[in-house]
């Protein structure tokens, strides 16, 4: 990451999440997400326009992937369910 990029992150109070070069495990969740999108959405569709692709992907992510699809990385809960449980646990503490 460039000095300019890191300075911009710092300006916004962000911390870069980068690891050693060639460490594929750091990107495993993102790679899994894109693989799922490719298999469950893109392989089954032929979009006529970019707008149609955007609507279809948005509907899949917001209407299924985040709400109903269970994820092994969050104890086989949906991301929304995991976030709600985590929020209620942290509020109780």
Backbone as JSON, one array per atom type, in Angstrom:
{
  "sequence": "XXXXXXXXXXXXXXXXXXXXXXXXXXXXXXXXXXXXXXXXXXXXXXXXXXXXXXXXXXXXXXXXXXXXXXXXXXXXXXXXXXXXXXXXXXXXX",
  "N": [[0.84, -1.18, 0.0], [0.48, 2.18, -0.77], [2.12, 5.17, 0.5], [0.46, 7.37, 0.33], [-2.09, 6.19, 0.21], [-2.19, 4.93, 2.75], [-2.05, 7.2, 4.36], [-4.47, 8.42, 3.73], [-6.28, 6.51, 4.73], [-5.65, 6.74, 7.46], [-6.42, 9.37, 7.9], [-9.15, 9.11, 7.87], [-9.55, 7.62, 10.08], [-9.21, 4.89, 9.82], [-7.88, 1.54, 9.82], [-5.55, -0.23, 8.04], [-5.95, -3.46, 6.7], [-3.81, -5.67, 6.16], [-1.68, -8.31, 5.17], [1.07, -10.61, 5.21], [2.75, -10.98, 2.11], [1.42, -13.2, -0.25], [-0.05, -14.73, 1.52], [-2.66, -16.53, 1.49], [-4.77, -17.23, 3.21], [-5.7, -15.02, 4.57], [-7.46, -13.82, 2.9], [-9.52, -15.54, 2.58], [-12.3, -15.53, 3.31], [-13.37, -13.48, 1.73], [-12.74, -14.51, -0.81], [-14.3, -16.81, -0.77], [-16.85, -15.67, -0.67], [-17.0, -14.39, -3.23], [-16.76, -16.63, -4.86], [-19.09, -17.98, -4.19], [-21.02, -16.14, -5.12], [-20.42, -16.25, -7.84], [-21.06, -18.95, -8.45], [-23.73, -19.31, -7.48], [-25.21, -17.22, -8.57], [-24.12, -15.81, -10.92], [-23.42, -17.88, -12.73], [-25.85, -18.85, -13.45], [-27.2, -16.96, -14.84], [-27.85, -14.64, -17.5], [-27.15, -11.61, -18.24], [-28.75, -8.82, -19.66], [-28.19, -6.16, -19.45], [-26.0, -3.92, -17.65], [-27.29, -2.7, -15.55], [-29.33, -4.52, -15.0], [-27.82, -6.69, -14.06], [-26.72, -5.51, -11.77], [-29.06, -5.05, -10.23], [-29.93, -7.71, -9.87], [-27.75, -8.9, -8.48], [-27.7, -7.25, -6.2], [-30.2, -7.83, -5.11], [-29.87, -10.54, -4.53], [-27.76, -10.46, -2.64], [-28.72, -8.68, -0.6], [-31.26, -9.72, -0.14], [-31.08, -12.45, 0.25], [-28.42, -13.65, 0.72], [-27.3, -12.21, 2.95], [-29.38, -12.37, 4.76], [-30.78, -14.88, 4.9], [-29.08, -17.02, 4.14], [-26.98, -19.42, 5.54], [-23.83, -19.26, 7.22], [-20.72, -20.76, 7.56], [-18.57, -19.54, 8.81], [-19.63, -17.96, 10.77], [-20.78, -19.5, 12.8], [-22.79, -21.01, 11.53], [-24.98, -19.35, 11.19], [-27.1, -16.81, 9.75], [-25.61, -13.83, 8.37], [-26.96, -11.5, 9.32], [-28.42, -12.5, 11.51], [-26.28, -13.33, 13.12], [-25.01, -10.86, 13.64], [-27.07, -9.54, 15.06], [-27.3, -11.2, 17.32], [-24.72, -10.91, 18.35], [-24.7, -8.18, 18.95], [-26.69, -8.05, 20.93], [-25.54, -9.62, 22.89], [-23.23, -8.15, 23.54], [-24.4, -5.85, 24.53], [-25.59, -6.78, 26.82], [-23.44, -7.28, 28.4]],
  "CA": [[0.0, 0.0, 0.0], [1.29, 3.4, -0.9], [2.08, 6.12, 1.62], [-0.73, 8.2, 0.13], [-3.24, 5.37, 0.59], [-2.17, 4.77, 4.21], [-2.37, 8.51, 4.93], [-5.92, 8.61, 3.56], [-6.92, 5.66, 5.71], [-5.43, 7.34, 8.77], [-7.23, 10.59, 7.95], [-10.53, 8.69, 8.13], [-9.58, 6.8, 11.28], [-9.24, 3.48, 9.43], [-6.65, 0.78, 9.93], [-5.43, -1.15, 6.91], [-5.89, -4.87, 7.05], [-2.95, -6.31, 5.17], [-0.82, -9.32, 5.76], [2.26, -10.96, 4.44], [2.54, -11.29, 0.71], [1.24, -14.61, -0.55], [-0.81, -15.43, 2.56], [-4.01, -16.68, 0.96], [-5.79, -17.41, 4.24], [-6.24, -13.72, 4.97], [-8.49, -13.42, 1.96], [-10.38, -16.71, 2.37], [-13.72, -15.21, 3.39], [-13.72, -12.73, 0.52], [-12.69, -15.44, -1.94], [-15.47, -17.67, -0.64], [-18.0, -14.85, -1.05], [-17.04, -14.22, -4.68], [-17.02, -17.95, -5.43], [-20.52, -18.24, -4.0], [-21.73, -15.26, -6.07], [-20.22, -16.79, -9.18], [-21.76, -20.23, -8.6], [-25.16, -19.24, -7.2], [-25.9, -16.16, -9.32], [-23.6, -15.5, -12.25], [-23.43, -19.05, -13.62], [-27.23, -19.15, -13.8], [-27.84, -15.78, -15.43], [-27.29, -13.98, -18.68], [-27.68, -10.26, -18.07], [-28.83, -8.0, -20.88], [-27.6, -4.86, -19.17], [-25.28, -3.78, -16.4], [-28.3, -2.36, -14.54], [-30.0, -5.78, -14.64], [-26.86, -7.44, -13.23], [-26.64, -4.82, -10.49], [-30.29, -5.34, -9.5], [-29.95, -9.12, -9.51], [-26.75, -9.12, -7.44], [-28.16, -6.56, -5.0], [-31.32, -8.6, -4.56], [-29.32, -11.77, -3.97], [-26.97, -10.17, -1.43], [-29.56, -8.09, 0.45], [-32.48, -10.48, 0.1], [-30.83, -13.85, 0.58], [-27.09, -13.95, 1.27], [-27.11, -11.63, 4.29], [-30.54, -12.57, 5.63], [-31.19, -16.27, 5.1], [-28.03, -18.02, 3.88], [-26.16, -19.7, 6.72], [-22.4, -19.16, 6.94], [-19.93, -21.54, 8.51], [-17.64, -18.67, 9.55], [-20.35, -17.32, 11.88], [-21.51, -20.54, 13.54], [-23.93, -21.45, 10.72], [-26.07, -18.39, 11.27], [-27.02, -15.81, 8.68], [-24.86, -12.67, 8.87], [-27.84, -10.62, 10.09], [-28.68, -13.15, 12.79], [-25.03, -13.27, 13.88], [-24.83, -9.47, 14.1], [-28.06, -9.26, 16.09], [-26.91, -11.92, 18.53], [-23.5, -10.29, 18.88], [-25.08, -6.88, 19.52], [-27.44, -8.24, 22.17], [-24.58, -10.16, 23.86], [-22.35, -7.07, 23.99], [-25.21, -4.91, 25.32], [-25.85, -7.4, 28.12], [-22.19, -7.31, 29.17]],
  "C": [[0.88, 1.24, 0.0], [1.17, 4.27, 0.35], [0.82, 6.97, 1.54], [-2.0, 7.45, 0.56], [-3.32, 5.23, 2.11], [-2.51, 6.08, 4.89], [-3.87, 8.79, 4.85], [-6.7, 7.75, 4.54], [-6.83, 6.28, 7.11], [-6.3, 8.59, 8.95], [-8.69, 10.28, 8.29], [-10.65, 7.8, 9.36], [-9.65, 5.31, 11.0], [-7.87, 2.85, 9.62], [-6.62, -0.22, 8.78], [-5.32, -2.57, 7.42], [-5.1, -5.58, 5.96], [-2.04, -7.3, 5.88], [0.4, -9.54, 4.89], [1.89, -11.28, 3.0], [2.42, -12.8, 0.51], [0.48, -15.39, 0.49], [-2.28, -15.47, 2.15], [-5.1, -16.81, 2.0], [-6.42, -16.1, 4.66], [-7.42, -13.31, 4.1], [-9.54, -14.52, 1.76], [-11.86, -16.38, 2.39], [-14.17, -14.44, 2.15], [-13.72, -13.63, -0.7], [-13.9, -16.36, -1.93], [-16.73, -16.93, -1.07], [-18.1, -14.75, -2.57], [-17.27, -15.55, -5.4], [-18.5, -18.29, -5.34], [-21.35, -17.41, -4.97], [-21.62, -15.83, -7.48], [-21.06, -18.04, -9.4], [-23.27, -20.07, -8.47], [-25.92, -18.18, -8.01], [-25.4, -16.08, -10.76], [-23.66, -16.68, -13.22], [-24.83, -19.37, -14.12], [-27.92, -18.01, -14.54], [-27.1, -15.29, -16.66], [-27.9, -12.58, -18.69], [-27.65, -9.49, -19.38], [-28.15, -6.66, -20.68], [-26.85, -4.9, -17.85], [-26.26, -3.48, -15.26], [-29.03, -3.63, -14.07], [-29.08, -6.62, -13.74], [-26.77, -6.83, -11.84], [-27.87, -5.1, -9.63], [-30.32, -6.78, -9.0], [-28.97, -9.42, -8.38], [-27.17, -8.46, -6.12], [-29.28, -7.31, -4.32], [-30.82, -9.88, -3.9], [-28.6, -11.49, -2.65], [-27.86, -9.67, -0.3], [-30.78, -8.92, 0.8], [-32.27, -11.93, 0.49], [-29.52, -14.06, 1.33], [-26.91, -13.44, 2.68], [-28.22, -11.97, 5.27], [-30.83, -14.04, 5.93], [-30.08, -17.3, 4.95], [-27.16, -18.19, 5.11], [-24.69, -19.76, 6.32], [-21.61, -19.91, 8.0], [-19.0, -20.67, 9.35], [-18.29, -17.95, 10.72], [-21.32, -18.31, 12.52], [-22.8, -20.99, 12.85], [-25.18, -20.63, 10.97], [-26.02, -17.52, 10.02], [-26.23, -14.63, 9.22], [-25.72, -11.73, 9.72], [-28.1, -11.21, 11.47], [-27.45, -13.1, 13.69], [-24.82, -11.88, 14.46], [-25.82, -9.13, 15.21], [-27.72, -9.95, 17.4], [-25.67, -11.3, 19.17], [-23.81, -8.96, 19.54], [-25.79, -7.08, 20.86], [-26.52, -8.81, 23.26], [-23.7, -9.04, 24.41], [-23.12, -6.04, 24.81], [-25.47, -5.45, 26.71], [-24.61, -7.37, 29.02], [-21.85, -6.03, 29.81]]
}
